[in-house]
Amino acid sequence: ATVELGSRVAATLGLPHNPPEAARYSRRKDLSRRALAAESVRIPDFRLLDLDRPLDPQLDGFTLPAVIKPLVLSASRGVIRVNTPEEARAACLRVAKILAGESLADDFAARHLLLETFIPGADVALEGPYFEETYYIKPSRHADRVQQQLVECTRAACAALGLREGPVHAELRIHDDGPVVMEVAARTIGGECARLLSFGTGRSLEELVILHATGRPLTLAHADGAAGVLMLPIPGGGILRRIEGTGAARAVPGITDVLVTIRDGYELVPLPEGGSYLGFVFAQCPTPEEVEAALRAAHAKLNIVIAPLMQIQDTR
């Protein structure tokens, strides 16, 4: 929501900015889908679901498998793949419960969900029915032709939404017949993953954003080799007791840092209800393949000790 607010402040002050409506489109998935469809940008087929109406008629006739997602939450919270009508109904109720626990200022987003066709893509690994982000590796190992298609598709999506200033975070899936836009947000990537940008540019994410916003000249220092980050997934719910093996993970050749961001004693909530990670593992190697291998080896060294969550209930 701060992206839209920032665009309005910048407009008032006469600073470079995205139109406020473009920032709003990029953060509301239903508005984004409509804007992209109007400009013939490739997106999944979609349908808006009203939680105040019976679900069965709204789900009827939609191609499965599909994906249920909330309109405004981030970090893949509430995003669930469904393969049958029964799974679709259950997912809608599950996401509705997640939304009920949020303090959403947008009443429409609190009572509606997005239903869209599942787009298979060889570049994405799925762990169960949820869409948990894990590995980011650069440079890309896709062919130059595919990378150019991704750039062109993202550029078309930004134009369709009206985004023209500042950073964007775009997610696409490479289907058999070309890229399909999943999300385009008028913001930077979240969490500690932004550290990856300093490799290959010589600049931190914050420097890149501020230099662009102030119109300063931008010089980049290109680095040889490859780098990557693993966002440590939460393996299950409960109370985090400890994470064992961080020293062994740091000792894996190519690993540059292991950062744990959740403290012992905190409750862990996995997807789709949760929206955080245990931490981040960073690697730098001569090739992307070696980076991925190092991250997987480091992950294998870690043992996440989780205690059951004990809840006290009044049975009177």
C-alpha positions in Angstrom: 0.0 0.0 0.0 2.9 2.4 0.6 3.8 2.2 -3.1 0.5 3.9 -4.0 0.9 6.4 -1.2 4.4 7.2 -2.4 3.2 7.8 -5.9 0.7 10.3 -4.7 3.2 12.1 -2.5 5.7 12.3 -5.5 2.9 13.6 -7.7 2.1 16.4 -5.2 5.8 17.3 -4.9 6.5 17.2 -8.6 8.9 14.3 -8.4 9.3 11.5 -10.9 6.7 8.9 -10.2 4.3 6.3 -11.5 0.7 7.4 -11.9 -1.1 6.5 -8.7 -3.6 4.4 -10.6 -0.7 2.4 -12.1 0.7 1.7 -8.6 -2.8 0.6 -7.5 -3.2 -1.7 -10.5 0.1 -3.4 -9.8 -0.8 -4.2 -6.2 -4.4 -5.4 -6.8 -4.2 -8.7 -8.7 -7.7 -8.4 -10.2 -7.1 -4.8 -11.5 -3.7 -5.9 -12.8 -5.2 -8.8 -14.7 -7.9 -6.6 -16.3 -5.4 -4.0 -17.4 -3.0 -6.6 -18.8 -5.8 -8.4 -20.7 -7.0 -5.1 -22.2 -3.6 -4.6 -23.8 -3.4 -8.3 -24.9 -0.5 -9.1 -22.6 -0.2 -12.9 -22.1 -1.7 -13.8 -18.7 -3.6 -16.8 -17.4 -7.3 -17.0 -17.9 -8.9 -15.7 -14.7 -12.2 -15.2 -12.9 -13.1 -13.1 -9.9 -14.7 -15.0 -7.0 -17.1 -13.3 -4.5 -16.9 -14.9 -1.1 -20.3 -13.5 -0.2 -22.0 -15.6 -2.9 -22.3 -19.4 -3.3 -19.0 -20.7 -4.6 -20.1 -23.7 -6.7 -21.8 -21.6 -9.5 -18.7 -19.4 -9.6 -16.3 -22.3 -9.9 -18.4 -24.2 -12.4 -16.9 -24.6 -15.9 -13.4 -23.2 -15.1 -10.5 -25.2 -16.5 -8.6 -27.2 -13.9 -5.9 -27.3 -12.6 -6.2 -23.7 -11.4 -4.8 -21.4 -8.8 -6.7 -19.7 -6.0 -5.1 -16.4 -4.7 -6.0 -13.4 -2.6 -6.1 -10.0 -4.3 -3.6 -8.1 -2.2 -1.4 -10.4 0.0 2.3 -10.8 -0.8 5.0 -13.5 -0.3 2.8 -16.2 -1.9 0.4 -16.1 1.2 -2.8 -17.8 0.3 -1.8 -18.9 -3.1 -2.9 -22.5 -3.6 -3.0 -24.8 -6.6 -6.3 -26.8 -7.0 -6.9 -29.9 -9.1 -10.5 -30.7 -8.5 -13.7 -28.7 -7.7 -13.6 -30.1 -4.1 -10.0 -28.8 -3.7 -11.1 -25.4 -5.1 -13.9 -25.1 -2.6 -11.7 -26.0 0.3 -9.0 -23.6 -0.9 -11.4 -20.7 -1.1 -12.6 -21.3 2.5 -9.0 -21.6 3.6 -7.9 -18.3 2.0 -11.1 -16.6 3.3 -10.0 -17.6 6.8 -6.5 -16.1 6.2 -8.1 -12.8 5.0 -10.4 -12.7 8.0 -7.3 -12.6 10.2 -5.9 -9.6 8.3 -6.7 -5.9 8.9 -7.4 -5.0 5.3 -8.4 -1.4 4.5 -9.7 -2.6 1.2 -13.1 -4.2 1.8 -13.4 -5.5 -1.7 -10.1 -7.3 -1.5 -11.2 -8.8 1.8 -14.2 -10.4 0.2 -13.0 -11.5 -3.2 -10.4 -14.0 -4.6 -8.8 -14.6 -7.9 -9.2 -17.9 -9.8 -6.8 -18.4 -12.6 -5.6 -21.1 -14.9 -2.4 -22.9 -13.7 0.4 -22.4 -16.2 3.0 -25.1 -16.2 6.6 -24.0 -16.8 9.8 -26.0 -16.9 11.8 -23.3 -15.1 9.7 -23.5 -11.9 9.9 -26.3 -9.2 6.7 -26.8 -7.2 6.8 -28.1 -3.7 3.3 -29.4 -3.1 0.3 -27.2 -4.0 1.8 -23.9 -2.7 4.1 -21.5 -4.5 7.1 -21.1 -2.2 10.0 -19.2 -3.6 13.4 -20.8 -2.8 16.3 -20.3 -5.2 17.3 -17.1 -7.1 20.4 -17.6 -9.2 22.1 -15.2 -11.6 23.0 -15.0 -14.4 20.1 -16.7 -15.9 20.7 -20.1 -17.5 18.0 -19.6 -20.1 18.9 -19.0 -23.7 19.4 -15.4 -24.8 16.3 -15.7 -27.0 14.2 -16.7 -24.1 15.6 -13.9 -21.9 14.8 -11.3 -24.6 11.3 -12.6 -24.7 11.0 -12.2 -21.0 12.2 -8.6 -21.2 9.8 -7.8 -24.0 6.9 -9.4 -22.2 7.7 -7.5 -19.0 8.1 -4.3 -20.9 4.6 -4.8 -22.4 3.1 -5.6 -19.0 4.6 -2.4 -17.5 3.2 -0.3 -20.4 -0.2 -1.9 -20.0 -0.3 -1.1 -16.3 1.1 2.4 -16.8 4.3 1.9 -14.9 7.1 4.2 -16.2 9.3 5.1 -13.2 11.4 3.3 -10.6 11.8 -0.4 -9.9 9.5 -3.3 -10.8 9.4 -6.8 -9.4 8.1 -9.1 -12.2 7.4 -12.8 -12.1 6.8 -14.8 -15.3 6.4 -18.4 -16.2 8.0 -19.8 -19.3 5.2 -21.9 -21.0 5.7 -24.1 -24.1 4.8 -21.2 -26.4 6.4 -18.3 -24.6 6.4 -16.3 -21.4 3.2 -15.7 -19.4 3.1 -12.8 -16.9 2.2 -13.9 -13.4 2.8 -10.7 -11.4 4.3 -7.2 -12.0 4.6 -5.0 -8.9 5.8 -1.4 -8.7 8.4 -2.2 -6.0 11.7 -3.8 -5.4 12.2 -7.5 -4.5 11.6 -8.1 -0.8 13.7 -9.5 2.0 17.4 -10.0 1.9 17.3 -11.3 -1.7 18.2 -7.9 -2.8 21.8 -8.6 -1.8 22.1 -10.5 -5.0 21.9 -7.3 -7.1 25.2 -6.1 -5.7 26.9 -9.0 -7.5 27.2 -8.1 -11.1 26.4 -4.4 -10.6 28.8 -3.3 -7.8 25.8 -1.4 -6.3 23.4 -2.2 -3.5 19.7 -2.2 -4.3 19.2 1.0 -2.3 21.9 2.7 -4.3 20.4 1.7 -7.6 16.9 3.0 -6.6 18.2 6.3 -5.1 20.6 7.0 -8.0 17.7 6.5 -10.5 15.2 8.5 -8.5 17.6 11.5 -8.2 18.8 11.3 -11.8 22.4 10.6 -10.9 24.7 8.9 -13.5 24.8 5.1 -13.0 28.0 3.2 -13.5 27.9 -0.6 -13.0 30.8 -3.0 -12.2 30.2 -6.3 -13.9 31.6 -9.3 -12.1 32.6 -12.7 -13.5 31.0 -15.9 -12.2 27.6 -16.5 -10.7 25.8 -15.9 -7.5 22.6 -17.1 -5.8 20.4 -17.0 -2.7 18.3 -19.6 -1.1 15.3 -18.4 0.9 15.1 -21.1 3.6 11.6 -22.5 3.6 9.6 -23.2 6.8 9.3 -27.0 6.9 6.4 -27.2 9.3 4.3 -25.4 11.9 5.3 -25.1 15.6 7.8 -23.3 17.8 11.3 -23.0 16.5 13.7 -24.5 19.1 16.9 -24.2 17.1 18.6 -24.5 13.8 21.5 -26.9 13.8 24.3 -27.1 11.3 24.8 -23.4 10.4 28.5 -23.7 10.9 28.7 -26.8 8.6 26.5 -24.9 6.0 28.9 -21.9 6.1 31.8 -24.2 5.5 30.4 -25.5 2.2 32.7 -24.3 -0.7 31.1 -21.3 -2.4 28.8 -20.3 0.5 29.4 -16.7 1.5 26.8 -16.3 4.3 24.1 -18.0 6.2 21.6 -15.6 7.7 18.9 -16.8 10.1 16.2 -14.2 10.6 13.8 -16.0 12.9 14.8 -16.3 16.5 14.5 -19.4 18.7 11.1 -19.5 20.5 9.1 -17.9 17.7 6.1 -19.6 16.2 6.6 -20.9 12.6 3.7 -20.7 10.2 4.2 -22.4 6.8 2.5 -21.5 3.6 -0.1 -20.7 2.6 -1.0 -19.0 5.9 2.5 -17.9 6.6 4.5 -15.3 4.7 8.1 -15.4 6.0 11.2 -17.5 5.7 13.7 -18.9 8.2 16.5 -17.0 6.7 18.8 -16.8 3.7 21.8 -18.6 2.3 24.1 -16.9 -0.1 26.6 -18.4 -2.6 29.1 -17.2 -5.2 30.8 -19.6 -7.6 32.3 -19.7 -11.1 29.1 -21.0 -12.7 25.3 -21.0 -12.0 25.3 -24.8 -11.7 28.0 -24.7 -9.0 26.0 -22.0 -7.1 22.9 -24.1 -7.1 24.9 -27.2 -6.0 26.5 -25.2 -3.1 23.1 -23.9 -1.9 21.6 -27.3 -2.0 24.5 -28.8 -0.1 24.4 -26.1 2.5 20.6 -26.6 2.9 21.2 -30.3 3.5 23.5 -29.5 6.4 20.8 -27.7 8.3 18.5 -29.4 10.8 15.4 -27.4 11.8 14.2 -28.4 15.3 10.6 -27.5 15.8 8.5 -28.2 18.9 4.7 -28.7 18.7 2.6 -25.6 19.4 0.7 -26.1 22.7 -2.6 -24.3 22.8 -4.6 -23.8 26.0 -8.3 -23.8 25.5 -11.2 -23.1 27.9 -13.5 -26.1 27.8 -16.2 -24.6 30.0 
